[in-house]
Amino acid sequence: MGLSRVGFARPDMAAAASRHRAWIEAGRHGEMAYLARRLDERADPALLLPGLATAIVATQHYAGPGDVAAELANPALGYVARYARGRGDYHDVLKARLAALMERVRAVAPDVDYRVYVDTGPLLEKPLANQAGVGWQGKHSNLIDPAGGNWFVLGVVLTTLDLPPDPPAPDHCGTCDDCMRTCPTGAITAPYQLDARRCVSYLTIELKGPIPRALRPLMGNRVFGCDDCLAACPWNRHAAAAAETAYAARAITGGAPLVELMALTPAEFSRYFKGTPLFRTRRRGLLRNVAVALGNWGAAEAVPVLKKALADDEALIRGHAAWALGRIGGEEAALATALPAEADPWVREELAAALLSTLPPLLQ
């Protein structure tokens, strides 16, 4: 069926739900309000499916070994998280496989009921996966498969089919803290503790408004998601190449020049990204991220495309383009930012803040 690992669990979510509730109360979910809803169902998946007997947890690898650091080394190229590089969206790809699996089950057990979830419902998938023996949550909070690293996506089937449960997977992180030390924004605040508000994946995908200025310089050339903590995990030595071709990288996602991404029109954005994970950010979100990356690159080659972006229909793009021009500085950037009197006050503010940040501390 094209799945990497499958495990069975009888859900017992009390402890995981308590941790999740505390995380929400601490505000670490940021603007992801959906994570704070339907907490009762997260604590008791039986509320989602009457007669629930088993949670079937499946993984599907989307990438294998690869040198993420080498991909990040060229600041002129946009880095896209490895799960999002293909023409397929894992929500659709994995959900279709799990639905097909359960229809084969129904061929021999027609009375079985089920519900399929791939990041689409009030489930605590990673604790469920741990209970099903698929892996353990590492210090970066992501799931680690001892036989395959952590380059995979998760899906869950809740079913009335009573299957013998697998033993939970033990934690094998030991004293390793590579994932914590490699996080570019310090989002992993302690072992097993993630503050999503600082996570590059949150900032580039889930956050809909301006990216906090203090965090922008730390993002480098990451324009959609971040793989640093995943790539740092030594258990990836067991990772195999992904078999699913829907996740294979394309030219536009496998390290495209930032100046080309910044020039995407609305029609081009839809043509390249509709039906893929990148469509979630919409064009305004992606180009916001690209503008930040261009400012971090700091090259004069970025000035023309950023100058053009100052007239974009989207204020979010205009403001971050102004910030990027201020970061680049120099005479050419200064001429490009000779804004008309009617320019957005916020755009002027972004430009001023970026220019100020480039001054020596005593002058600031």
MOSUL-V962288 format. One record per residue. N is the residue number from 1. PHI is phi as a letter, one per 30 degrees, with the letter a starting at -180 (NA if undefined). Layout:
[[N & PHI] [N & PHI]]
//
This chain:
[[1 & NA] [2 & i] [3 & c] [4 & c] [5 & b] [6 & b] [7 & b] [8 & b] [9 & b] [10 & c] [11 & e] [12 & b] [13 & c] [14 & e] [15 & d] [16 & d] [17 & d] [18 & d] [19 & d] [20 & d] [21 & d] [22 & d] [23 & d] [24 & d] [25 & d] [26 & d] [27 & i] [28 & d] [29 & d] [30 & i] [31 & c] [32 & d] [33 & d] [34 & d] [35 & d] [36 & c] [37 & c] [38 & h] [39 & d] [40 & d] [41 & d] [42 & d] [43 & d] [44 & b] [45 & e] [46 & d] [47 & d] [48 & d] [49 & b] [50 & e] [51 & i] [52 & e] [53 & c] [54 & b] [55 & c] [56 & c] [57 & c] [58 & b] [59 & c] [60 & b] [61 & d] [62 & c] [63 & a] [64 & b] [65 & e] [66 & a] [67 & c] [68 & d] [69 & e] [70 & d] [71 & d] [72 & d] [73 & d] [74 & c] [75 & d] [76 & d] [77 & c] [78 & d] [79 & c] [80 & c] [81 & e] [82 & d] [83 & d] [84 & c] [85 & d] [86 & c] [87 & d] [88 & c] [89 & c] [90 & e] [91 & e] [92 & d] [93 & d] [94 & d] [95 & d] [96 & d] [97 & d] [98 & d] [99 & d] [100 & d] [101 & e] [102 & d] [103 & d] [104 & d] [105 & d] [106 & d] [107 & d] [108 & c] [109 & b] [110 & d] [111 & d] [112 & d] [113 & c] [114 & a] [115 & b] [116 & c] [117 & b] [118 & b] [119 & h] [120 & b] [121 & a] [122 & d] [123 & b] [124 & c] [125 & d] [126 & d] [127 & d] [128 & d] [129 & d] [130 & d] [131 & d] [132 & d] [133 & i] [134 & d] [135 & l] [136 & b] [137 & d] [138 & d] [139 & d] [140 & d] [141 & i] [142 & d] [143 & d] [144 & b] [145 & c] [146 & d] [147 & c] [148 & a] [149 & i] [150 & b] [151 & c] [152 & a] [153 & c] [154 & c] [155 & b] [156 & b] [157 & c] [158 & c] [159 & b] [160 & d] [161 & d] [162 & d] [163 & c] [164 & d] [165 & d] [166 & d] [167 & d] [168 & e] [169 & d] [170 & d] [171 & d] [172 & c] [173 & d] [174 & h] [175 & c] [176 & d] [177 & b] [178 & e] [179 & d] [180 & d] [181 & d] [182 & c] [183 & d] [184 & d] [185 & c] [186 & i] [187 & d] [188 & d] [189 & d] [190 & a] [191 & e] [192 & i] [193 & b] [194 & c] [195 & c] [196 & e] [197 & d] [198 & c] [199 & d] [200 & d] [201 & d] [202 & d] [203 & d] [204 & c] [205 & b] [206 & d] [207 & d] [208 & c] [209 & c] [210 & d] [211 & d] [212 & e] [213 & e] [214 & d] [215 & c] [216 & e] [217 & d] [218 & d] [219 & d] [220 & h] [221 & c] [222 & d] [223 & c] [224 & a] [225 & i] [226 & a] [227 & c] [228 & e] [229 & d] [230 & d] [231 & d] [232 & d] [233 & d] [234 & d] [235 & d] [236 & d] [237 & d] [238 & c] [239 & d] [240 & c] [241 & d] [242 & d] [243 & c] [244 & d] [245 & d] [246 & d] [247 & c] [248 & d] [249 & d] [250 & c] [251 & d] [252 & d] [253 & c] [254 & c] [255 & j] [256 & d] [257 & e] [258 & e] [259 & d] [260 & d] [261 & d] [262 & d] [263 & d] [264 & d] [265 & d] [266 & e] [267 & d] [268 & d] [269 & e] [270 & d] [271 & d] [272 & d] [273 & b] [274 & d] [275 & i] [276 & c] [277 & e] [278 & d] [279 & d] [280 & d] [281 & d] [282 & h] [283 & d] [284 & d] [285 & d] [286 & d] [287 & d] [288 & e] [289 & d] [290 & d] [291 & d] [292 & d] [293 & d] [294 & d] [295 & d] [296 & d] [297 & d] [298 & i] [299 & c] [300 & d] [301 & d] [302 & d] [303 & d] [304 & e] [305 & d] [306 & d] [307 & d] [308 & d] [309 & d] [310 & d] [311 & c] [312 & d] [313 & d] [314 & c] [315 & d] [316 & d] [317 & d] [318 & e] [319 & d] [320 & d] [321 & d] [322 & d] [323 & d] [324 & d] [325 & d] [326 & d] [327 & d] [328 & d] [329 & i] [330 & i] [331 & d] [332 & d] [333 & d] [334 & d] [335 & d] [336 & d] [337 & c] [338 & d] [339 & d] [340 & d] [341 & d] [342 & d] [343 & d] [344 & e] [345 & e] [346 & d] [347 & d] [348 & d] [349 & d] [350 & d] [351 & d] [352 & d] [353 & d] [354 & d] [355 & d] [356 & d] [357 & d] [358 & d] [359 & d] [360 & d] [361 & e] [362 & d] [363 & d] [364 & d]]
//
